[in-house]
Amino acid sequence: MNLIKMLFSIFLWVFPWPLRRLLLNWAFGYKISRQARIGFSIIVPEQLEMLEHARIGHLTMCKGLRLVRLGTSSRIGNLDWISGFPLSNKSAFQQRLNRNPSLILGDHSAITHRHLIDCTDQIVIGDFTIIAGYGTQFLTHSIDILNAKQDCQPIQIGSYCLVGTACVLLPGSALGDYCLLGANSLLNKKHQGQFSLFGGVPAAFIKELPHDAKYFSRQSGYIN
């Protein structure tokens, strides 16, 4: 079924976007707003919700997820690879009864270009947050060496956060609201503090950030 959806999604590229949107909503039961738009990408989760002015760029692949939800004016860029391990596949992760392969992107948030997003379990990114630069990896699954099996945990990034280029975020990791993760950092656990800069391998607290920084109070997701 997933292959059929992929081929149908590619076939629809020949149609203008308004008609393509209607066909995607009709054929797959998606909920894509009239003001939302998908470029020449393959986006085939089980459920897709795109609110007003949400955007997905070109040559991005999204497959194997139960749900993808893009909030108002949120964006996923070009050449991103977003994949999950479908719930219908019983060959692994059976010990995780509440596993939820999904991606939730908040209002005015953005995943830029050329990132790898593993949604074996849920990834939640809050409002006004930017996954910046290139080459960041979200990894919600790993090998449990004690039990010799695959395991997974969700990842959560708060609102008004900034994740720098080429970071790695491991299963179960989290950032609180109003936090920055420095470039080339490894996030391997939950950091719940706010207005904080974290960085390094593994990421550790570096310093407190000014509460009045304009990044933390902006009303638009875009930085010009």
Buried (B, 14 or more C-beta within 10 A) or exposed (E): EEEEBBEBBEEBEEEEBEEBBEBBBEEBEBBBBEEBBBBBBBBBBBBBBBBEBBBBBEBBBBBBBBBBBBBBBBBBBBBBBBBBBBBEEEEBBEEBEEBBBBBBBBBBBBBBBBBBBBBBBBBBBBBBBBBBBEBBBBBBBBEEEEEEEBBBBBBBBBBBBBBBBBBBBBBBBBBBBBBBBBBBBBBBEEBEEBBBBBBEEBBEEBEEBEEEEEBBEEEEBEEE
